[in-house]
Each structure stands twice: as structure tokens, then as C-alpha cells.
Amino acid sequence: MSRADAVKPTVAELGIDLDGLTWRRSGGPDGLEVAFAGEWVLLRTGGADPAEALVFDHGEWDAFLRGAKDQEFDDAVTNGG
């Protein structure tokens, strides 16, 4: 199966104890939170139900972090919000 054919699991399909994960938060109470669960990275809005998290593999997560470090998203920043 190629990468393009691969299907990522939903949060429910991961079969893990979501309450047992350590969620790391950026910013205030509405900041993003990330948790690492084996081969998956979960991302949610601060305080949101873990079942609503987005699921990424480590390759996708690394690509996002590289883009952020390379300022690829700086034009999308809003002030005061």
C-alpha cells in the first residue's frame, strides 16, 4: 500500500486511553494542545474533547513543525485574536 492509499485511523479507532495522555498546550486556555500516542500525534483546541482531536502521523507532524519554524504560516497570523 502506498502512502497515498494509507488510511489514518480516527481517534476512536486508535483504541487508547485518551484521558491518560499528556496534553501539551501552547498559549492560553484556547491554545492548541498536542499529545503523542505511539506512532500518532493528536492535536486539539485547548480543553476540547479528546475524541475530537485530529490525528497525524509523525511525518505529517514533522512537516508542520518545519513549516512553522521556516515561517511558512506567518502571513496567516492575526493580531489581537
CNS distance restraints for C-alpha pairs under 8 A (distance, minus, plus):
assign (resid   1 and name CA) (resid   5 and name CA) 5.98 0.50 0.50
assign (resid   1 and name CA) (resid   6 and name CA) 6.54 0.50 0.50
assign (resid   2 and name CA) (resid   6 and name CA) 6.36 0.50 0.50
assign (resid   8 and name CA) (resid  55 and name CA) 7.40 0.50 0.50
assign (resid   8 and name CA) (resid  56 and name CA) 7.73 0.50 0.50
assign (resid   9 and name CA) (resid  13 and name CA) 5.47 0.50 0.50
assign (resid   9 and name CA) (resid  14 and name CA) 6.24 0.50 0.50
assign (resid   9 and name CA) (resid  55 and name CA) 7.40 0.50 0.50
assign (resid  10 and name CA) (resid  14 and name CA) 6.54 0.50 0.50
assign (resid  10 and name CA) (resid  54 and name CA) 7.92 0.50 0.50
assign (resid  10 and name CA) (resid  55 and name CA) 6.73 0.50 0.50
assign (resid  11 and name CA) (resid  15 and name CA) 7.69 0.50 0.50
assign (resid  11 and name CA) (resid  50 and name CA) 7.99 0.50 0.50
assign (resid  11 and name CA) (resid  51 and name CA) 5.78 0.50 0.50
assign (resid  11 and name CA) (resid  52 and name CA) 7.38 0.50 0.50
assign (resid  11 and name CA) (resid  53 and name CA) 6.76 0.50 0.50
assign (resid  11 and name CA) (resid  54 and name CA) 7.41 0.50 0.50
assign (resid  11 and name CA) (resid  55 and name CA) 6.67 0.50 0.50
assign (resid  12 and name CA) (resid  51 and name CA) 6.65 0.50 0.50
assign (resid  17 and name CA) (resid  21 and name CA) 6.99 0.50 0.50
assign (resid  18 and name CA) (resid  50 and name CA) 6.26 0.50 0.50
assign (resid  18 and name CA) (resid  51 and name CA) 7.64 0.50 0.50
assign (resid  19 and name CA) (resid  50 and name CA) 7.65 0.50 0.50
assign (resid  21 and name CA) (resid  35 and name CA) 6.37 0.50 0.50
assign (resid  21 and name CA) (resid  36 and name CA) 7.51 0.50 0.50
assign (resid  21 and name CA) (resid  37 and name CA) 7.41 0.50 0.50
assign (resid  22 and name CA) (resid  35 and name CA) 5.81 0.50 0.50
assign (resid  22 and name CA) (resid  36 and name CA) 7.67 0.50 0.50
assign (resid  23 and name CA) (resid  33 and name CA) 5.71 0.50 0.50
assign (resid  23 and name CA) (resid  34 and name CA) 5.34 0.50 0.50
assign (resid  23 and name CA) (resid  35 and name CA) 4.71 0.50 0.50
assign (resid  24 and name CA) (resid  33 and name CA) 5.22 0.50 0.50
assign (resid  24 and name CA) (resid  34 and name CA) 5.24 0.50 0.50
assign (resid  24 and name CA) (resid  35 and name CA) 6.34 0.50 0.50
assign (resid  25 and name CA) (resid  31 and name CA) 6.26 0.50 0.50
assign (resid  25 and name CA) (resid  32 and name CA) 5.72 0.50 0.50
assign (resid  25 and name CA) (resid  33 and name CA) 4.29 0.50 0.50
assign (resid  25 and name CA) (resid  34 and name CA) 6.61 0.50 0.50
assign (resid  25 and name CA) (resid  46 and name CA) 6.87 0.50 0.50
assign (resid  26 and name CA) (resid  31 and name CA) 5.17 0.50 0.50
assign (resid  26 and name CA) (resid  32 and name CA) 5.54 0.50 0.50
assign (resid  26 and name CA) (resid  33 and name CA) 6.40 0.50 0.50
assign (resid  27 and name CA) (resid  31 and name CA) 4.89 0.50 0.50
assign (resid  27 and name CA) (resid  32 and name CA) 7.45 0.50 0.50
assign (resid  29 and name CA) (resid  46 and name CA) 5.65 0.50 0.50
assign (resid  29 and name CA) (resid  47 and name CA) 7.14 0.50 0.50
assign (resid  30 and name CA) (resid  45 and name CA) 6.23 0.50 0.50
assign (resid  30 and name CA) (resid  46 and name CA) 4.72 0.50 0.50
assign (resid  30 and name CA) (resid  47 and name CA) 7.28 0.50 0.50
assign (resid  31 and name CA) (resid  45 and name CA) 6.10 0.50 0.50
assign (resid  31 and name CA) (resid  46 and name CA) 5.14 0.50 0.50
assign (resid  32 and name CA) (resid  43 and name CA) 6.95 0.50 0.50
assign (resid  32 and name CA) (resid  44 and name CA) 5.80 0.50 0.50
assign (resid  32 and name CA) (resid  45 and name CA) 4.65 0.50 0.50
assign (resid  32 and name CA) (resid  46 and name CA) 5.22 0.50 0.50
assign (resid  33 and name CA) (resid  43 and name CA) 5.72 0.50 0.50
assign (resid  33 and name CA) (resid  44 and name CA) 5.32 0.50 0.50
assign (resid  33 and name CA) (resid  45 and name CA) 5.96 0.50 0.50
assign (resid  33 and name CA) (resid  46 and name CA) 5.46 0.50 0.50
assign (resid  34 and name CA) (resid  41 and name CA) 6.95 0.50 0.50
assign (resid  34 and name CA) (resid  42 and name CA) 5.53 0.50 0.50
assign (resid  34 and name CA) (resid  43 and name CA) 4.59 0.50 0.50
assign (resid  34 and name CA) (resid  44 and name CA) 6.57 0.50 0.50
assign (resid  35 and name CA) (resid  41 and name CA) 5.92 0.50 0.50
assign (resid  35 and name CA) (resid  42 and name CA) 5.18 0.50 0.50
assign (resid  35 and name CA) (resid  43 and name CA) 6.71 0.50 0.50
assign (resid  36 and name CA) (resid  40 and name CA) 6.14 0.50 0.50
assign (resid  36 and name CA) (resid  41 and name CA) 4.72 0.50 0.50
assign (resid  36 and name CA) (resid  42 and name CA) 6.31 0.50 0.50
assign (resid  37 and name CA) (resid  41 and name CA) 6.11 0.50 0.50
assign (resid  37 and name CA) (resid  42 and name CA) 7.46 0.50 0.50
assign (resid  39 and name CA) (resid  57 and name CA) 6.26 0.50 0.50
assign (resid  39 and name CA) (resid  58 and name CA) 6.56 0.50 0.50
assign (resid  40 and name CA) (resid  55 and name CA) 6.54 0.50 0.50
assign (resid  40 and name CA) (resid  56 and name CA) 5.76 0.50 0.50
assign (resid  40 and name CA) (resid  57 and name CA) 4.83 0.50 0.50
assign (resid  40 and name CA) (resid  58 and name CA) 6.32 0.50 0.50
assign (resid  41 and name CA) (resid  55 and name CA) 5.85 0.50 0.50
assign (resid  41 and name CA) (resid  56 and name CA) 5.08 0.50 0.50
assign (resid  41 and name CA) (resid  57 and name CA) 5.92 0.50 0.50
assign (resid  41 and name CA) (resid  58 and name CA) 6.53 0.50 0.50
assign (resid  41 and name CA) (resid  61 and name CA) 7.02 0.50 0.50
assign (resid  42 and name CA) (resid  53 and name CA) 5.76 0.50 0.50
assign (resid  42 and name CA) (resid  54 and name CA) 5.54 0.50 0.50
assign (resid  42 and name CA) (resid  55 and name CA) 4.84 0.50 0.50
assign (resid  42 and name CA) (resid  56 and name CA) 6.36 0.50 0.50
assign (resid  43 and name CA) (resid  53 and name CA) 5.20 0.50 0.50
assign (resid  43 and name CA) (resid  54 and name CA) 5.12 0.50 0.50
assign (resid  43 and name CA) (resid  55 and name CA) 6.67 0.50 0.50
assign (resid  43 and name CA) (resid  56 and name CA) 7.95 0.50 0.50
assign (resid  44 and name CA) (resid  48 and name CA) 6.40 0.50 0.50
assign (resid  44 and name CA) (resid  50 and name CA) 7.06 0.50 0.50
assign (resid  44 and name CA) (resid  52 and name CA) 6.94 0.50 0.50
assign (resid  44 and name CA) (resid  53 and name CA) 4.57 0.50 0.50
assign (resid  44 and name CA) (resid  54 and name CA) 6.37 0.50 0.50
assign (resid  45 and name CA) (resid  53 and name CA) 7.85 0.50 0.50
assign (resid  48 and name CA) (resid  52 and name CA) 7.04 0.50 0.50
assign (resid  48 and name CA) (resid  53 and name CA) 7.89 0.50 0.50
assign (resid  49 and name CA) (resid  53 and name CA) 7.34 0.50 0.50
assign (resid  56 and name CA) (resid  60 and name CA) 5.91 0.50 0.50
assign (resid  56 and name CA) (resid  61 and name CA) 6.27 0.50 0.50
assign (resid  57 and name CA) (resid  61 and name CA) 6.33 0.50 0.50
assign (resid  58 and name CA) (resid  62 and name CA) 5.96 0.50 0.50
assign (resid  59 and name CA) (resid  63 and name CA) 6.18 0.50 0.50
assign (resid  60 and name CA) (resid  64 and name CA) 6.25 0.50 0.50
assign (resid  61 and name CA) (resid  65 and name CA) 6.26 0.50 0.50
assign (resid  62 and name CA) (resid  66 and name CA) 6.13 0.50 0.50
assign (resid  63 and name CA) (resid  67 and name CA) 6.17 0.50 0.50
assign (resid  64 and name CA) (resid  68 and name CA) 6.22 0.50 0.50
assign (resid  65 and name CA) (resid  69 and name CA) 6.13 0.50 0.50
assign (resid  66 and name CA) (resid  70 and name CA) 6.03 0.50 0.50
assign (resid  67 and name CA) (resid  71 and name CA) 6.25 0.50 0.50
assign (resid  67 and name CA) (resid  72 and name CA) 5.18 0.50 0.50
assign (resid  67 and name CA) (resid  73 and name CA) 7.14 0.50 0.50
assign (resid  68 and name CA) (resid  72 and name CA) 5.81 0.50 0.50
assign (resid  68 and name CA) (resid  73 and name CA) 6.12 0.50 0.50
assign (resid  68 and name CA) (resid  74 and name CA) 7.92 0.50 0.50
assign (resid  73 and name CA) (resid  77 and name CA) 7.21 0.50 0.50
